[in-house]
């Protein structure tokens, strides 16, 4: 076989995957090149490589999705290989062809395989020919709404509308009745076009409460194909994975043999080379149905690495250089269990709304059996331009229970302060009975979000600060300065009261300085004696009512971010001069920074509470802007196509209680 030697690797991606690829490439002796958009000029991945090249402005289509910019960056730096990571151009056959045409080694499968497997309709045809079971549906070229409507009736409801290109849960809508189809087609097309540049759709019968199972496969130039067992990715929100594990907790050895056999058969039929993943869904009886093939490294690849004991990026680079697979199938075995959780900048208690801002503190610590793959650090800026995932936490153990305990504990010890994340949500999931019993299907979390059901301690229950948390925030505020600080440092023996807000709740806290002993803070009817033993943010050591504990703190201006006992809170003194204008529903602001893709209301239009007024795309997800109360639209302050900031005024509504001020 022809060797394809290379010396310098350009990573055509960003964030945690770029950092992760750099680590392995450097360990193997390769020089590395990072790329960055203007939004990522100071991002963690940019200085991680030996060199870095600017590739354009923040919008992905002008930077991370522009093939010519990557080829130019490779030529400029002398990079003779490109690793696409995942997402963006990772499954773009034109990109692989452009690399091949310019003599650059593409770390992935051949362009022909990417093209065949990237088209879900074509991939299913190949899979069926290879003997894999597929879900019934429509995969035709006729994309007219009339044809899709007719085919939907033939498939039957409920069904899935799915983007033909791409993956990652985007461009997918569940349709339970014919009346929902038109809107689902429009939304799926819009999302698919934005994420993949291809708005073609397909239809599939919806399997109720499925599990999501996938098999890691690897092929080389010599025709060898192996599997590295399966992963279970059933814990999802909005059809996107948030917890993945290996092996699956529900498969028997016989099921595993059948599932991995299907995956290897498809890889052999496709002439596959390098890393790939064959995805399946299964019903309650563990009947498997082929879903798609991802022709790239997966976000969740670390759980496979942990249980099999290999470095998959190392394998990718070796195979790309023309080397054979490092191991035969009979040399690959699983040991123990591994679980990964995706740490995302989103608020799970508010519909998983994307969050942006500056990371005030994040310093995760790796230890035995615990790994963090991160794309942010203290001081990083989380922008609305890219995916909401900022880091991954992975833990292994002798069994599933130990891996889950380690992962939950690792997340507790790694607060990300400065903006809301799903950390507490993940911890609650990992410690919940449904996860412990492996009863979570791909639709479970969305069902819980709709019904409010779930474990007794629902992961959707927003954590609230305890009296001790309020008292600690009060003590830290007093020592730092401000209105409480003036009293604290004056030595006055008189009581002093301070108002603090947290999560929309305001409390009046009363300080008492005794003649001797610790400061006392009255929180409602409770009196907390609190002493700050070490106040050196982020490290806080304090004693509350005789018990010493640790906390993590970070200040952003006058705002205190505080993490204690696995929960993070933000405290600030209320600004009474700027009351919430939206409280009466008269002023509707953007809930998140992003692209205003659709404006559905116009001046003079009557609206009811809950009506969708606009749609904002942020972090590859759509967020609906809804009316808070019934009324009439008095003014519209933005148009479709505009980039809006979080909190920007979008609409003014004349309501019965509060006529809009449209001066």
Secondary structure as GFF3:
##gff-version 3
##sequence-region A 1 663
A	DSSP	beta_strand	8	11	.	.	.	ID=ss1
A	DSSP	alpha_helix	15	27	.	.	.	ID=ss2
A	DSSP	beta_strand	31	37	.	.	.	ID=ss3
A	DSSP	three_ten_helix	38	40	.	.	.	ID=ss4
A	DSSP	beta_strand	51	56	.	.	.	ID=ss5
A	DSSP	three_ten_helix	60	62	.	.	.	ID=ss6
A	DSSP	alpha_helix	67	77	.	.	.	ID=ss7
A	DSSP	beta_strand	81	83	.	.	.	ID=ss8
A	DSSP	alpha_helix	93	101	.	.	.	ID=ss9
A	DSSP	beta_strand	105	107	.	.	.	ID=ss10
A	DSSP	alpha_helix	111	118	.	.	.	ID=ss11
A	DSSP	alpha_helix	120	129	.	.	.	ID=ss12
A	DSSP	beta_strand	137	138	.	.	.	ID=ss13
A	DSSP	alpha_helix	145	155	.	.	.	ID=ss14
A	DSSP	beta_strand	159	163	.	.	.	ID=ss15
A	DSSP	beta_strand	172	175	.	.	.	ID=ss16
A	DSSP	three_ten_helix	178	180	.	.	.	ID=ss17
A	DSSP	alpha_helix	181	196	.	.	.	ID=ss18
A	DSSP	beta_strand	201	205	.	.	.	ID=ss19
A	DSSP	beta_strand	211	219	.	.	.	ID=ss20
A	DSSP	beta_strand	225	237	.	.	.	ID=ss21
A	DSSP	beta_strand	240	246	.	.	.	ID=ss22
A	DSSP	alpha_helix	253	270	.	.	.	ID=ss23
A	DSSP	beta_strand	274	282	.	.	.	ID=ss24
A	DSSP	beta_strand	288	294	.	.	.	ID=ss25
A	DSSP	alpha_helix	301	308	.	.	.	ID=ss26
A	DSSP	alpha_helix	312	320	.	.	.	ID=ss27
A	DSSP	three_ten_helix	329	331	.	.	.	ID=ss28
A	DSSP	beta_strand	337	344	.	.	.	ID=ss29
A	DSSP	beta_strand	346	347	.	.	.	ID=ss30
A	DSSP	three_ten_helix	348	350	.	.	.	ID=ss31
A	DSSP	beta_strand	353	354	.	.	.	ID=ss32
A	DSSP	beta_strand	357	358	.	.	.	ID=ss33
A	DSSP	beta_strand	370	374	.	.	.	ID=ss34
A	DSSP	beta_strand	381	382	.	.	.	ID=ss35
A	DSSP	beta_strand	389	397	.	.	.	ID=ss36
A	DSSP	alpha_helix	400	412	.	.	.	ID=ss37
A	DSSP	alpha_helix	423	430	.	.	.	ID=ss38
A	DSSP	alpha_helix	433	436	.	.	.	ID=ss39
A	DSSP	alpha_helix	444	451	.	.	.	ID=ss40
A	DSSP	alpha_helix	467	480	.	.	.	ID=ss41
A	DSSP	alpha_helix	482	490	.	.	.	ID=ss42
A	DSSP	beta_strand	496	502	.	.	.	ID=ss43
A	DSSP	beta_strand	505	512	.	.	.	ID=ss44
A	DSSP	beta_strand	519	523	.	.	.	ID=ss45
A	DSSP	beta_strand	526	536	.	.	.	ID=ss46
A	DSSP	beta_strand	539	544	.	.	.	ID=ss47
A	DSSP	beta_strand	547	556	.	.	.	ID=ss48
A	DSSP	beta_strand	559	564	.	.	.	ID=ss49
A	DSSP	beta_strand	567	571	.	.	.	ID=ss50
A	DSSP	three_ten_helix	581	584	.	.	.	ID=ss51
A	DSSP	beta_strand	587	589	.	.	.	ID=ss52
A	DSSP	beta_strand	594	599	.	.	.	ID=ss53
A	DSSP	beta_strand	606	607	.	.	.	ID=ss54
A	DSSP	beta_strand	612	618	.	.	.	ID=ss55
A	DSSP	beta_strand	621	626	.	.	.	ID=ss56
A	DSSP	beta_strand	631	636	.	.	.	ID=ss57
A	DSSP	beta_strand	643	644	.	.	.	ID=ss58
A	DSSP	beta_strand	649	654	.	.	.	ID=ss59
###
